[in-house]
Amino acid sequence: MSRVAKNPISIPKGMEVLLEDQFLTLKTAKGSLRQFVREEVVVSIDGGVLSFTPKEQFSNADALAGTLRALINNLVQGLVKGFERKLILVGVGYRAQLQGRTLNLTLGFSHPVTFAIPEGITIETPSQTEIVIKGIDRQQVGQVAANIRQFRPPEPYKGKGVKYSDEVIILKETKKKK
């Protein structure tokens, strides 16, 4: 059995867990999230604890049980604390501005870049060069951050572009004439 799947998940107070058909639904005051449960894994709810057991007849059931446990643990953490990703704009004249549900970016192009903020995500701009993305769904927060970064990824010579706050950019040396 997978080492990850062996660890049960304790359900925090105030969280409602429903297992109907092939979907596990988690609800709190922050919102609700659903996860599809594959037939290879048995999910059991016993007194505030979720446990995952692979079915013997499937060869990949161990891996799927560990994966499902990790995904559901992310849902629980998202509904309790939420997730956050921070982006930093590096470059002269690069800035971000929030207008309602639209993020306006000036990234050195001849035109401004607009990004429509999806449902379930909140974006803050503490300064003109910082973007903080928050939400309860870890996958969605990461995807929105990746989409914004994709407008102008950091280039390797000067480091200009949109980068994650914890990202380290190794700068290349420019070519020199002999």
VMD Tcl script that builds the backbone (N, CA, C; Angstrom):
set m [mol new atoms 534]
animate dup $m
set s [atomselect $m all]
$s set {name element resname resid chain x y z} {
  {N N MET 1 A 0.845 -1.193 0.000}
  {CA C MET 1 A 0.000 0.000 0.000}
  {C C MET 1 A 0.880 1.242 0.000}
  {N N SER 2 A 0.412 2.291 -0.641}
  {CA C SER 2 A 1.138 3.550 -0.748}
  {C C SER 2 A 1.366 4.167 0.634}
  {N N ARG 3 A 2.567 4.725 0.846}
  {CA C ARG 3 A 2.870 5.361 2.131}
  {C C ARG 3 A 2.001 6.591 2.351}
  {N N VAL 4 A 1.688 7.291 1.271}
  {CA C VAL 4 A 0.846 8.484 1.388}
  {C C VAL 4 A -0.572 8.086 1.749}
  {N N ALA 5 A -1.104 7.037 1.114}
  {CA C ALA 5 A -2.487 6.616 1.345}
  {C C ALA 5 A -2.691 6.047 2.741}
  {N N LYS 6 A -1.630 5.572 3.401}
  {CA C LYS 6 A -1.759 5.012 4.749}
  {C C LYS 6 A -2.152 6.060 5.776}
  {N N ASN 7 A -1.765 7.332 5.545}
  {CA C ASN 7 A -2.074 8.396 6.498}
  {C C ASN 7 A -3.516 8.852 6.326}
  {N N PRO 8 A -4.344 8.709 7.348}
  {CA C PRO 8 A -5.724 9.192 7.224}
  {C C PRO 8 A -5.776 10.720 7.330}
  {N N ILE 9 A -6.859 11.295 6.844}
  {CA C ILE 9 A -7.059 12.747 6.916}
  {C C ILE 9 A -8.120 13.006 7.977}
  {N N SER 10 A -7.782 13.839 8.965}
  {CA C SER 10 A -8.791 14.195 9.972}
  {C C SER 10 A -9.597 15.378 9.453}
  {N N ILE 11 A -10.896 15.276 9.585}
  {CA C ILE 11 A -11.804 16.304 9.085}
  {C C ILE 11 A -11.962 17.372 10.166}
  {N N PRO 12 A -11.647 18.650 9.842}
  {CA C PRO 12 A -11.786 19.714 10.841}
  {C C PRO 12 A -13.245 19.969 11.211}
  {N N LYS 13 A -13.436 20.603 12.374}
  {CA C LYS 13 A -14.789 20.934 12.824}
  {C C LYS 13 A -15.410 21.945 11.854}
  {N N GLY 14 A -16.697 21.787 11.599}
  {CA C GLY 14 A -17.404 22.705 10.716}
  {C C GLY 14 A -17.336 22.317 9.244}
  {N N MET 15 A -16.651 21.203 8.926}
  {CA C MET 15 A -16.566 20.748 7.544}
  {C C MET 15 A -17.538 19.586 7.348}
  {N N GLU 16 A -18.321 19.685 6.285}
  {CA C GLU 16 A -19.288 18.655 5.958}
  {C C GLU 16 A -18.735 17.816 4.807}
  {N N VAL 17 A -18.730 16.495 4.964}
  {CA C VAL 17 A -18.196 15.588 3.950}
  {C C VAL 17 A -19.315 14.674 3.457}
  {N N LEU 18 A -19.515 14.652 2.135}
  {CA C LEU 18 A -20.532 13.797 1.526}
  {C C LEU 18 A -19.882 12.918 0.465}
  {N N LEU 19 A -20.188 11.633 0.489}
  {CA C LEU 19 A -19.704 10.710 -0.534}
  {C C LEU 19 A -20.924 10.148 -1.247}
  {N N GLU 20 A -21.182 10.663 -2.460}
  {CA C GLU 20 A -22.332 10.184 -3.225}
  {C C GLU 20 A -21.876 9.839 -4.627}
  {N N ASP 21 A -22.304 8.679 -5.114}
  {CA C ASP 21 A -21.885 8.126 -6.397}
  {C C ASP 21 A -20.360 8.049 -6.430}
  {N N GLN 22 A -19.730 8.709 -7.361}
  {CA C GLN 22 A -18.273 8.679 -7.488}
  {C C GLN 22 A -17.640 10.012 -7.084}
  {N N PHE 23 A -18.366 10.862 -6.356}
  {CA C PHE 23 A -17.855 12.180 -5.992}
  {C C PHE 23 A -17.808 12.347 -4.480}
  {N N LEU 24 A -16.716 12.934 -3.999}
  {CA C LEU 24 A -16.562 13.307 -2.603}
  {C C LEU 24 A -16.689 14.827 -2.546}
  {N N THR 25 A -17.661 15.329 -1.784}
  {CA C THR 25 A -17.903 16.764 -1.694}
  {C C THR 25 A -17.563 17.237 -0.293}
  {N N LEU 26 A -16.770 18.316 -0.226}
  {CA C LEU 26 A -16.394 18.927 1.049}
  {C C LEU 26 A -16.995 20.328 1.090}
  {N N LYS 27 A -17.659 20.672 2.208}
  {CA C LYS 27 A -18.302 21.983 2.327}
  {C C LYS 27 A -17.901 22.652 3.633}
  {N N THR 28 A -17.594 23.951 3.553}
  {CA C THR 28 A -17.385 24.798 4.728}
  {C C THR 28 A -18.028 26.144 4.436}
  {N N ALA 29 A -17.809 27.086 5.348}
  {CA C ALA 29 A -18.340 28.437 5.134}
  {C C ALA 29 A -17.638 29.118 3.961}
  {N N LYS 30 A -16.380 28.743 3.672}
  {CA C LYS 30 A -15.621 29.350 2.555}
  {C C LYS 30 A -16.141 28.906 1.191}
  {N N GLY 31 A -16.750 27.727 1.133}
  {CA C GLY 31 A -17.243 27.218 -0.145}
  {C C GLY 31 A -17.296 25.706 -0.133}
  {N N SER 32 A -17.465 25.141 -1.311}
  {CA C SER 32 A -17.493 23.683 -1.420}
  {C C SER 32 A -16.646 23.252 -2.611}
  {N N LEU 33 A -15.997 22.100 -2.466}
  {CA C LEU 33 A -15.157 21.531 -3.514}
  {C C LEU 33 A -15.534 20.076 -3.697}
  {N N ARG 34 A -15.425 19.596 -4.956}
  {CA C ARG 34 A -15.740 18.208 -5.284}
  {C C ARG 34 A -14.524 17.524 -5.872}
  {N N GLN 35 A -14.409 16.222 -5.604}
  {CA C GLN 35 A -13.334 15.422 -6.169}
  {C C GLN 35 A -13.914 14.105 -6.660}
  {N N PHE 36 A -13.577 13.740 -7.886}
  {CA C PHE 36 A -14.003 12.466 -8.449}
  {C C PHE 36 A -13.210 11.343 -7.787}
  {N N VAL 37 A -13.887 10.289 -7.377}
  {CA C VAL 37 A -13.244 9.139 -6.736}
  {C C VAL 37 A -13.279 7.972 -7.717}
  {N N ARG 38 A -12.098 7.491 -8.092}
  {CA C ARG 38 A -12.016 6.374 -9.040}
  {C C ARG 38 A -12.478 5.085 -8.375}
  {N N GLU 39 A -12.922 4.148 -9.187}
  {CA C GLU 39 A -13.450 2.884 -8.658}
  {C C GLU 39 A -12.359 2.000 -8.053}
  {N N GLU 40 A -11.090 2.285 -8.356}
  {CA C GLU 40 A -9.986 1.479 -7.827}
  {C C GLU 40 A -9.703 1.755 -6.359}
  {N N VAL 41 A -10.289 2.834 -5.797}
  {CA C VAL 41 A -9.997 3.249 -4.425}
  {C C VAL 41 A -11.294 3.285 -3.608}
  {N N VAL 42 A -11.211 2.782 -2.385}
  {CA C VAL 42 A -12.351 2.818 -1.469}
  {C C VAL 42 A -12.085 3.926 -0.452}
  {N N VAL 43 A -13.008 4.887 -0.358}
  {CA C VAL 43 A -12.903 5.973 0.612}
  {C C VAL 43 A -13.904 5.695 1.721}
  {N N SER 44 A -13.420 5.699 2.971}
  {CA C SER 44 A -14.331 5.468 4.093}
  {C C SER 44 A -14.247 6.632 5.077}
  {N N ILE 45 A -15.414 7.000 5.616}
  {CA C ILE 45 A -15.516 8.097 6.572}
  {C C ILE 45 A -15.907 7.490 7.917}
  {N N ASP 46 A -14.977 7.561 8.892}
  {CA C ASP 46 A -15.231 6.988 10.216}
  {C C ASP 46 A -14.975 8.048 11.283}
  {N N GLY 47 A -16.028 8.591 11.863}
  {CA C GLY 47 A -15.901 9.507 13.005}
  {C C GLY 47 A -14.948 10.667 12.775}
  {N N GLY 48 A -15.102 11.382 11.684}
  {CA C GLY 48 A -14.263 12.558 11.441}
  {C C GLY 48 A -12.905 12.241 10.841}
  {N N VAL 49 A -12.724 11.038 10.311}
  {CA C VAL 49 A -11.447 10.651 9.695}
  {C C VAL 49 A -11.726 10.014 8.334}
  {N N LEU 50 A -11.028 10.488 7.306}
  {CA C LEU 50 A -11.116 9.909 5.965}
  {C C LEU 50 A -9.961 8.945 5.776}
  {N N SER 51 A -10.243 7.730 5.324}
  {CA C SER 51 A -9.175 6.773 5.048}
  {C C SER 51 A -9.351 6.216 3.638}
  {N N PHE 52 A -8.233 5.837 3.039}
  {CA C PHE 52 A -8.195 5.419 1.638}
  {C C PHE 52 A -7.580 4.028 1.544}
  {N N THR 53 A -8.288 3.131 0.846}
  {CA C THR 53 A -7.816 1.760 0.691}
  {C C THR 53 A -7.884 1.378 -0.784}
  {N N PRO 54 A -6.776 0.870 -1.337}
  {CA C PRO 54 A -6.812 0.426 -2.733}
  {C C PRO 54 A -7.526 -0.924 -2.842}
  {N N LYS 55 A -8.239 -1.137 -3.953}
  {CA C LYS 55 A -8.875 -2.426 -4.202}
  {C C LYS 55 A -7.825 -3.367 -4.771}
  {N N GLU 56 A -7.808 -4.588 -4.302}
  {CA C GLU 56 A -6.775 -5.564 -4.637}
  {C C GLU 56 A -6.713 -5.926 -6.117}
  {N N GLN 57 A -7.845 -5.968 -6.814}
  {CA C GLN 57 A -7.874 -6.508 -8.171}
  {C C GLN 57 A -7.295 -5.565 -9.229}
  {N N PHE 58 A -6.966 -4.331 -8.871}
  {CA C PHE 58 A -6.415 -3.385 -9.844}
  {C C PHE 58 A -4.918 -3.206 -9.602}
  {N N SER 59 A -4.136 -3.202 -10.699}
  {CA C SER 59 A -2.680 -3.135 -10.549}
  {C C SER 59 A -2.201 -1.742 -10.140}
  {N N ASN 60 A -2.897 -0.678 -10.575}
  {CA C ASN 60 A -2.443 0.676 -10.265}
  {C C ASN 60 A -3.210 1.294 -9.092}
  {N N ALA 61 A -3.902 0.489 -8.316}
  {CA C ALA 61 A -4.743 0.989 -7.233}
  {C C ALA 61 A -3.926 1.644 -6.121}
  {N N ASP 62 A -2.720 1.132 -5.833}
  {CA C ASP 62 A -1.880 1.724 -4.782}
  {C C ASP 62 A -1.536 3.166 -5.114}
  {N N ALA 63 A -1.086 3.393 -6.327}
  {CA C ALA 63 A -0.710 4.741 -6.750}
  {C C ALA 63 A -1.917 5.674 -6.755}
  {N N LEU 64 A -3.056 5.177 -7.232}
  {CA C LEU 64 A -4.261 6.004 -7.273}
  {C C LEU 64 A -4.755 6.356 -5.873}
  {N N ALA 65 A -4.592 5.449 -4.918}
  {CA C ALA 65 A -5.010 5.735 -3.541}
  {C C ALA 65 A -4.162 6.857 -2.954}
  {N N GLY 66 A -2.858 6.827 -3.183}
  {CA C GLY 66 A -1.976 7.891 -2.696}
  {C C GLY 66 A -2.274 9.222 -3.359}
  {N N THR 67 A -2.525 9.189 -4.664}
  {CA C THR 67 A -2.843 10.415 -5.397}
  {C C THR 67 A -4.152 11.011 -4.909}
  {N N LEU 68 A -5.172 10.181 -4.745}
  {CA C LEU 68 A -6.475 10.653 -4.279}
  {C C LEU 68 A -6.366 11.242 -2.878}
  {N N ARG 69 A -5.596 10.602 -2.004}
  {CA C ARG 69 A -5.410 11.114 -0.646}
  {C C ARG 69 A -4.756 12.488 -0.686}
  {N N ALA 70 A -3.742 12.687 -1.542}
  {CA C ALA 70 A -3.063 13.981 -1.655}
  {C C ALA 70 A -4.014 15.046 -2.200}
  {N N LEU 71 A -4.822 14.698 -3.202}
  {CA C LEU 71 A -5.768 15.661 -3.775}
  {C C LEU 71 A -6.827 16.079 -2.756}
  {N N ILE 72 A -7.348 15.122 -1.997}
  {CA C ILE 72 A -8.378 15.445 -1.008}
  {C C ILE 72 A -7.777 16.223 0.159}
  {N N ASN 73 A -6.543 15.927 0.519}
  {CA C ASN 73 A -5.870 16.703 1.562}
  {C C ASN 73 A -5.708 18.159 1.118}
  {N N ASN 74 A -5.408 18.382 -0.171}
  {CA C ASN 74 A -5.329 19.745 -0.704}
  {C C ASN 74 A -6.682 20.447 -0.624}
  {N N LEU 75 A -7.769 19.712 -0.870}
  {CA C LEU 75 A -9.102 20.306 -0.762}
  {C C LEU 75 A -9.386 20.728 0.670}
  {N N VAL 76 A -9.033 19.856 1.630}
  {CA C VAL 76 A -9.270 20.162 3.047}
  {C C VAL 76 A -8.459 21.395 3.453}
  {N N GLN 77 A -7.178 21.436 3.074}
  {CA C GLN 77 A -6.337 22.588 3.415}
  {C C GLN 77 A -6.849 23.858 2.759}
  {N N GLY 78 A -7.320 23.761 1.525}
  {CA C GLY 78 A -7.840 24.928 0.826}
  {C C GLY 78 A -9.085 25.487 1.487}
  {N N LEU 79 A -9.961 24.598 1.958}
  {CA C LEU 79 A -11.188 25.048 2.611}
  {C C LEU 79 A -10.932 25.576 4.023}
  {N N VAL 80 A -9.840 25.137 4.649}
  {CA C VAL 80 A -9.517 25.620 5.992}
  {C C VAL 80 A -8.690 26.904 5.925}
  {N N LYS 81 A -7.553 26.872 5.220}
  {CA C LYS 81 A -6.639 28.017 5.171}
  {C C LYS 81 A -6.674 28.776 3.856}
  {N N GLY 82 A -6.896 28.084 2.768}
  {CA C GLY 82 A -6.818 28.696 1.446}
  {C C GLY 82 A -5.390 28.630 0.916}
  {N N PHE 83 A -5.220 28.916 -0.361}
  {CA C PHE 83 A -3.903 28.887 -0.982}
  {C C PHE 83 A -3.571 30.256 -1.549}
  {N N GLU 84 A -2.289 30.538 -1.643}
  {CA C GLU 84 A -1.821 31.846 -2.100}
  {C C GLU 84 A -0.569 31.659 -2.943}
  {N N ARG 85 A -0.477 32.427 -4.028}
  {CA C ARG 85 A 0.707 32.420 -4.897}
  {C C ARG 85 A 1.049 33.874 -5.190}
  {N N LYS 86 A 2.327 34.217 -5.086}
  {CA C LYS 86 A 2.756 35.601 -5.259}
  {C C LYS 86 A 3.645 35.713 -6.495}
  {N N LEU 87 A 3.347 36.701 -7.337}
  {CA C LEU 87 A 4.132 36.977 -8.530}
  {C C LEU 87 A 4.782 38.350 -8.399}
  {N N ILE 88 A 5.965 38.496 -8.967}
  {CA C ILE 88 A 6.688 39.765 -8.942}
  {C C ILE 88 A 7.020 40.166 -10.372}
  {N N LEU 89 A 6.781 41.429 -10.707}
  {CA C LEU 89 A 7.104 41.962 -12.027}
  {C C LEU 89 A 8.482 42.612 -11.947}
  {N N VAL 90 A 9.400 42.157 -12.799}
  {CA C VAL 90 A 10.758 42.688 -12.822}
  {C C VAL 90 A 10.979 43.345 -14.177}
  {N N GLY 91 A 11.259 44.625 -14.174}
  {CA C GLY 91 A 11.511 45.340 -15.425}
  {C C GLY 91 A 11.081 46.794 -15.299}
  {N N VAL 92 A 11.757 47.665 -16.034}
  {CA C VAL 92 A 11.444 49.084 -15.998}
  {C C VAL 92 A 10.089 49.313 -16.653}
  {N N GLY 93 A 9.178 49.947 -15.928}
  {CA C GLY 93 A 7.852 50.245 -16.459}
  {C C GLY 93 A 6.869 49.103 -16.369}
  {N N TYR 94 A 7.260 47.957 -15.817}
  {CA C TYR 94 A 6.351 46.831 -15.670}
  {C C TYR 94 A 5.479 47.089 -14.448}
  {N N ARG 95 A 4.152 47.012 -14.619}
  {CA C ARG 95 A 3.274 47.220 -13.471}
  {C C ARG 95 A 1.944 46.496 -13.668}
  {N N ALA 96 A 1.298 46.260 -12.529}
  {CA C ALA 96 A -0.003 45.594 -12.506}
  {C C ALA 96 A -1.003 46.508 -11.813}
  {N N GLN 97 A -2.220 46.511 -12.338}
  {CA C GLN 97 A -3.268 47.357 -11.773}
  {C C GLN 97 A -4.572 46.576 -11.823}
  {N N LEU 98 A -5.318 46.629 -10.726}
  {CA C LEU 98 A -6.569 45.898 -10.624}
  {C C LEU 98 A -7.731 46.841 -10.925}
  {N N GLN 99 A -8.628 46.414 -11.816}
  {CA C GLN 99 A -9.837 47.182 -12.133}
  {C C GLN 99 A -11.023 46.233 -12.105}
  {N N GLY 100 A -11.717 46.196 -10.988}
  {CA C GLY 100 A -12.854 45.281 -10.842}
  {C C GLY 100 A -12.401 43.836 -10.914}
  {N N ARG 101 A -12.944 43.060 -11.852}
  {CA C ARG 101 A -12.556 41.655 -12.037}
  {C C ARG 101 A -11.568 41.493 -13.193}
  {N N THR 102 A -10.802 42.562 -13.470}
  {CA C THR 102 A -9.810 42.533 -14.545}
  {C C THR 102 A -8.471 42.995 -14.002}
  {N N LEU 103 A -7.416 42.290 -14.390}
  {CA C LEU 103 A -6.049 42.672 -14.027}
  {C C LEU 103 A -5.394 43.265 -15.264}
  {N N ASN 104 A -4.990 44.528 -15.180}
  {CA C ASN 104 A -4.323 45.204 -16.289}
  {C C ASN 104 A -2.819 45.157 -16.056}
  {N N LEU 105 A -2.087 44.656 -17.031}
  {CA C LEU 105 A -0.636 44.505 -16.921}
  {C C LEU 105 A 0.056 45.337 -17.989}
  {N N THR 106 A 1.089 46.063 -17.591}
  {CA C THR 106 A 1.956 46.766 -18.531}
  {C C THR 106 A 3.282 46.026 -18.489}
  {N N LEU 107 A 3.593 45.310 -19.576}
  {CA C LEU 107 A 4.761 44.416 -19.570}
  {C C LEU 107 A 5.750 44.719 -20.685}
  {N N GLY 108 A 5.794 45.962 -21.139}
  {CA C GLY 108 A 6.765 46.337 -22.151}
  {C C GLY 108 A 6.323 46.074 -23.576}
  {N N PHE 109 A 5.080 45.649 -23.760}
  {CA C PHE 109 A 4.565 45.468 -25.105}
  {C C PHE 109 A 4.027 46.797 -25.611}
  {N N SER 110 A 3.657 46.854 -26.886}
  {CA C SER 110 A 3.084 48.065 -27.444}
  {C C SER 110 A 1.631 48.246 -27.009}
  {N N HIS 111 A 1.071 47.233 -26.354}
  {CA C HIS 111 A -0.317 47.274 -25.913}
  {C C HIS 111 A -0.402 46.788 -24.473}
  {N N PRO 112 A -1.401 47.248 -23.719}
  {CA C PRO 112 A -1.577 46.707 -22.370}
  {C C PRO 112 A -2.171 45.295 -22.447}
  {N N VAL 113 A -1.850 44.467 -21.463}
  {CA C VAL 113 A -2.367 43.098 -21.395}
  {C C VAL 113 A -3.450 43.070 -20.327}
  {N N THR 114 A -4.633 42.545 -20.678}
  {CA C THR 114 A -5.713 42.420 -19.699}
  {C C THR 114 A -5.959 40.943 -19.420}
  {N N PHE 115 A -6.222 40.660 -18.151}
  {CA C PHE 115 A -6.472 39.282 -17.716}
  {C C PHE 115 A -7.776 39.270 -16.925}
  {N N ALA 116 A -8.759 38.511 -17.405}
  {CA C ALA 116 A -10.038 38.384 -16.700}
  {C C ALA 116 A -9.868 37.396 -15.549}
  {N N ILE 117 A -10.211 37.816 -14.348}
  {CA C ILE 117 A -10.041 36.981 -13.158}
  {C C ILE 117 A -11.182 35.957 -13.105}
  {N N PRO 118 A -10.850 34.652 -13.062}
  {CA C PRO 118 A -11.902 33.627 -13.027}
  {C C PRO 118 A -12.624 33.585 -11.677}
  {N N GLU 119 A -13.798 32.952 -11.673}
  {CA C GLU 119 A -14.575 32.788 -10.440}
  {C C GLU 119 A -13.797 31.926 -9.447}
  {N N GLY 120 A -13.905 32.250 -8.164}
  {CA C GLY 120 A -13.236 31.478 -7.124}
  {C C GLY 120 A -11.823 31.963 -6.838}
  {N N ILE 121 A -11.354 32.968 -7.560}
  {CA C ILE 121 A -10.002 33.503 -7.380}
  {C C ILE 121 A -10.111 34.977 -7.013}
  {N N THR 122 A -9.298 35.389 -6.040}
  {CA C THR 122 A -9.178 36.817 -5.736}
  {C C THR 122 A -7.735 37.223 -5.970}
  {N N ILE 123 A -7.552 38.383 -6.555}
  {CA C ILE 123 A -6.211 38.893 -6.843}
  {C C ILE 123 A -6.055 40.237 -6.158}
  {N N GLU 124 A -4.901 40.420 -5.514}
  {CA C GLU 124 A -4.563 41.689 -4.872}
  {C C GLU 124 A -3.266 42.190 -5.471}
  {N N THR 125 A -3.121 43.524 -5.508}
  {CA C THR 125 A -1.864 44.128 -5.944}
  {C C THR 125 A -1.392 45.068 -4.833}
  {N N PRO 126 A -0.595 44.534 -3.857}
  {CA C PRO 126 A -0.118 45.367 -2.752}
  {C C PRO 126 A 0.759 46.531 -3.245}
  {N N SER 127 A 1.525 46.303 -4.297}
  {CA C SER 127 A 2.291 47.369 -4.938}
  {C C SER 127 A 2.143 47.180 -6.444}
  {N N GLN 128 A 2.690 48.103 -7.224}
  {CA C GLN 128 A 2.538 48.015 -8.684}
  {C C GLN 128 A 3.300 46.848 -9.279}
  {N N THR 129 A 4.270 46.310 -8.554}
  {CA C THR 129 A 5.070 45.217 -9.095}
  {C C THR 129 A 4.801 43.874 -8.399}
  {N N GLU 130 A 3.757 43.793 -7.594}
  {CA C GLU 130 A 3.424 42.553 -6.906}
  {C C GLU 130 A 1.991 42.149 -7.212}
  {N N ILE 131 A 1.786 40.846 -7.417}
  {CA C ILE 131 A 0.452 40.287 -7.638}
  {C C ILE 131 A 0.302 39.113 -6.678}
  {N N VAL 132 A -0.758 39.123 -5.867}
  {CA C VAL 132 A -1.032 38.030 -4.940}
  {C C VAL 132 A -2.330 37.372 -5.381}
  {N N ILE 133 A -2.250 36.064 -5.678}
  {CA C ILE 133 A -3.392 35.285 -6.154}
  {C C ILE 133 A -3.842 34.380 -5.015}
  {N N LYS 134 A -5.131 34.446 -4.651}
  {CA C LYS 134 A -5.654 33.649 -3.541}
  {C C LYS 134 A -6.890 32.888 -3.975}
  {N N GLY 135 A -7.092 31.708 -3.354}
  {CA C GLY 135 A -8.267 30.907 -3.645}
  {C C GLY 135 A -8.288 29.658 -2.793}
  {N N ILE 136 A -9.381 28.880 -2.882}
  {CA C ILE 136 A -9.490 27.659 -2.084}
  {C C ILE 136 A -9.058 26.427 -2.870}
  {N N ASP 137 A -8.975 26.524 -4.193}
  {CA C ASP 137 A -8.594 25.396 -5.034}
  {C C ASP 137 A -7.127 25.546 -5.440}
  {N N ARG 138 A -6.278 24.651 -4.948}
  {CA C ARG 138 A -4.841 24.746 -5.191}
  {C C ARG 138 A -4.495 24.695 -6.676}
  {N N GLN 139 A -5.164 23.809 -7.405}
  {CA C GLN 139 A -4.897 23.665 -8.832}
  {C C GLN 139 A -5.251 24.946 -9.574}
  {N N GLN 140 A -6.377 25.548 -9.238}
  {CA C GLN 140 A -6.820 26.758 -9.923}
  {C C GLN 140 A -5.905 27.946 -9.609}
  {N N VAL 141 A -5.463 28.076 -8.360}
  {CA C VAL 141 A -4.545 29.158 -7.983}
  {C C VAL 141 A -3.239 29.025 -8.763}
  {N N GLY 142 A -2.697 27.815 -8.829}
  {CA C GLY 142 A -1.460 27.580 -9.570}
  {C C GLY 142 A -1.620 27.827 -11.057}
  {N N GLN 143 A -2.768 27.440 -11.620}
  {CA C GLN 143 A -3.007 27.629 -13.051}
  {C C GLN 143 A -3.147 29.103 -13.405}
  {N N VAL 144 A -3.839 29.875 -12.571}
  {CA C VAL 144 A -3.982 31.317 -12.818}
  {C C VAL 144 A -2.615 31.998 -12.740}
  {N N ALA 145 A -1.797 31.610 -11.747}
  {CA C ALA 145 A -0.451 32.174 -11.628}
  {C C ALA 145 A 0.386 31.838 -12.858}
  {N N ALA 146 A 0.279 30.611 -13.344}
  {CA C ALA 146 A 1.028 30.196 -14.532}
  {C C ALA 146 A 0.554 30.949 -15.771}
  {N N ASN 147 A -0.761 31.186 -15.877}
  {CA C ASN 147 A -1.294 31.922 -17.027}
  {C C ASN 147 A -0.802 33.367 -17.034}
  {N N ILE 148 A -0.771 34.011 -15.863}
  {CA C ILE 148 A -0.283 35.391 -15.787}
  {C C ILE 148 A 1.214 35.430 -16.089}
  {N N ARG 149 A 1.977 34.474 -15.560}
  {CA C ARG 149 A 3.423 34.413 -15.797}
  {C C ARG 149 A 3.725 34.210 -17.281}
  {N N GLN 150 A 2.837 33.498 -17.971}
  {CA C GLN 150 A 3.052 33.161 -19.379}
  {C C GLN 150 A 3.037 34.384 -20.293}
  {N N PHE 151 A 2.417 35.498 -19.852}
  {CA C PHE 151 A 2.398 36.703 -20.680}
  {C C PHE 151 A 3.818 37.210 -20.954}
  {N N ARG 152 A 4.714 37.121 -19.955}
  {CA C ARG 152 A 6.104 37.557 -20.118}
  {C C ARG 152 A 6.969 36.788 -19.125}
  {N N PRO 153 A 7.356 35.534 -19.479}
  {CA C PRO 153 A 8.208 34.765 -18.568}
  {C C PRO 153 A 9.578 35.434 -18.425}
  {N N PRO 154 A 10.268 35.238 -17.305}
  {CA C PRO 154 A 11.568 35.885 -17.104}
  {C C PRO 154 A 12.576 35.442 -18.164}
  {N N GLU 155 A 13.282 36.415 -18.724}
  {CA C GLU 155 A 14.288 36.062 -19.731}
  {C C GLU 155 A 15.644 35.886 -19.038}
  {N N PRO 156 A 16.544 35.071 -19.597}
  {CA C PRO 156 A 17.746 34.659 -18.878}
  {C C PRO 156 A 18.910 35.662 -18.883}
  {N N TYR 157 A 18.803 36.783 -19.590}
  {CA C TYR 157 A 19.940 37.697 -19.664}
  {C C TYR 157 A 19.842 38.852 -18.671}
  {N N LYS 158 A 18.661 39.445 -18.542}
  {CA C LYS 158 A 18.487 40.530 -17.572}
  {C C LYS 158 A 17.526 40.149 -16.445}
  {N N GLY 159 A 16.790 39.060 -16.606}
  {CA C GLY 159 A 15.850 38.613 -15.586}
  {C C GLY 159 A 14.531 39.342 -15.633}
  {N N LYS 160 A 14.265 40.081 -16.713}
  {CA C LYS 160 A 13.019 40.832 -16.823}
  {C C LYS 160 A 11.853 39.900 -17.125}
  {N N GLY 161 A 10.690 40.209 -16.535}
  {CA C GLY 161 A 9.492 39.437 -16.795}
  {C C GLY 161 A 8.677 39.230 -15.535}
  {N N VAL 162 A 7.713 38.327 -15.612}
  {CA C VAL 162 A 6.864 37.990 -14.473}
  {C C VAL 162 A 7.417 36.708 -13.865}
  {N N LYS 163 A 7.777 36.767 -12.566}
  {CA C LYS 163 A 8.346 35.585 -11.914}
  {C C LYS 163 A 7.621 35.299 -10.610}
  {N N TYR 164 A 7.702 34.038 -10.184}
  {CA C TYR 164 A 7.166 33.663 -8.881}
  {C C TYR 164 A 8.067 34.276 -7.813}
  {N N SER 165 A 7.507 34.554 -6.629}
  {CA C SER 165 A 8.292 35.202 -5.575}
  {C C SER 165 A 9.433 34.318 -5.085}
  {N N ASP 166 A 9.250 32.993 -5.148}
  {CA C ASP 166 A 10.294 32.082 -4.675}
  {C C ASP 166 A 11.150 31.520 -5.809}
  {N N GLU 167 A 10.968 32.029 -7.023}
  {CA C GLU 167 A 11.707 31.530 -8.179}
  {C C GLU 167 A 13.095 32.170 -8.241}
  {N N VAL 168 A 14.091 31.369 -8.531}
  {CA C VAL 168 A 15.456 31.864 -8.689}
  {C C VAL 168 A 15.796 31.798 -10.171}
  {N N ILE 169 A 16.173 32.946 -10.736}
  {CA C ILE 169 A 16.527 33.010 -12.147}
  {C C ILE 169 A 18.046 33.099 -12.253}
  {N N ILE 170 A 18.628 32.120 -12.902}
  {CA C ILE 170 A 20.080 32.109 -13.097}
  {C C ILE 170 A 20.363 32.874 -14.380}
  {N N LEU 171 A 21.064 33.996 -14.234}
  {CA C LEU 171 A 21.318 34.850 -15.375}
  {C C LEU 171 A 22.474 34.320 -16.191}
  {N N LYS 172 A 22.334 34.414 -17.519}
  {CA C LYS 172 A 23.401 34.003 -18.420}
  {C C LYS 172 A 24.323 35.184 -18.669}
  {N N GLU 173 A 25.545 34.870 -19.007}
  {CA C GLU 173 A 26.508 35.916 -19.341}
  {C C GLU 173 A 26.307 36.270 -20.815}
  {N N THR 174 A 26.383 37.564 -21.131}
  {CA C THR 174 A 26.197 37.991 -22.511}
  {C C THR 174 A 27.421 37.597 -23.342}
  {N N LYS 175 A 27.212 37.493 -24.661}
  {CA C LYS 175 A 28.311 37.127 -25.540}
  {C C LYS 175 A 29.281 38.291 -25.637}
  {N N LYS 176 A 30.544 37.983 -25.625}
  {CA C LYS 176 A 31.565 39.024 -25.676}
  {C C LYS 176 A 32.329 38.933 -26.997}
  {N N LYS 177 A 32.691 40.105 -27.522}
  {CA C LYS 177 A 33.478 40.128 -28.748}
  {C C LYS 177 A 34.931 39.806 -28.419}
  {N N LYS 178 A 35.605 39.124 -29.336}
  {CA C LYS 178 A 37.000 38.748 -29.097}
  {C C LYS 178 A 37.951 39.838 -29.454}
}
mol reanalyze $m
mol bondsrecalc $m
mol representation Tube
mol addrep $m
